[in-house]
Amino acid sequence: MAMNIVPLNLKSTAKNSPAPKNNVPYEKLQRKLTLKEMQARQYPFLGSDVSGIFDDLLEAILINLPEIKRPKEAEQRDDPKYCK
């Protein structure tokens, strides 16, 4: 018994659109800025305000500093390599 096989082309009713993307904001899809780009960026506060902002965040316990790994070296301010 001989059989003839004919290929069928079935068309679906669904449109050929890409899969829906996750609800990720556009900013998250962009690459991270380099150090030079961050330094060139204009920030909404002055550089002189940074130490005050930092102190306020520490007082409000919104940020925590890690413990000092080398406490003996932390007090060496008379070292010529020390930078203020």
Secondary structure, 3 states (H helix, E strand, C coil): CCCCCCCCCCCCCCCCCCCCCCCCCHHHHCCCCCHHHHHHCCCCCCHHHHHHHHHHHHHCCCCCCCCCCCHHHHCCCCCCCCCC
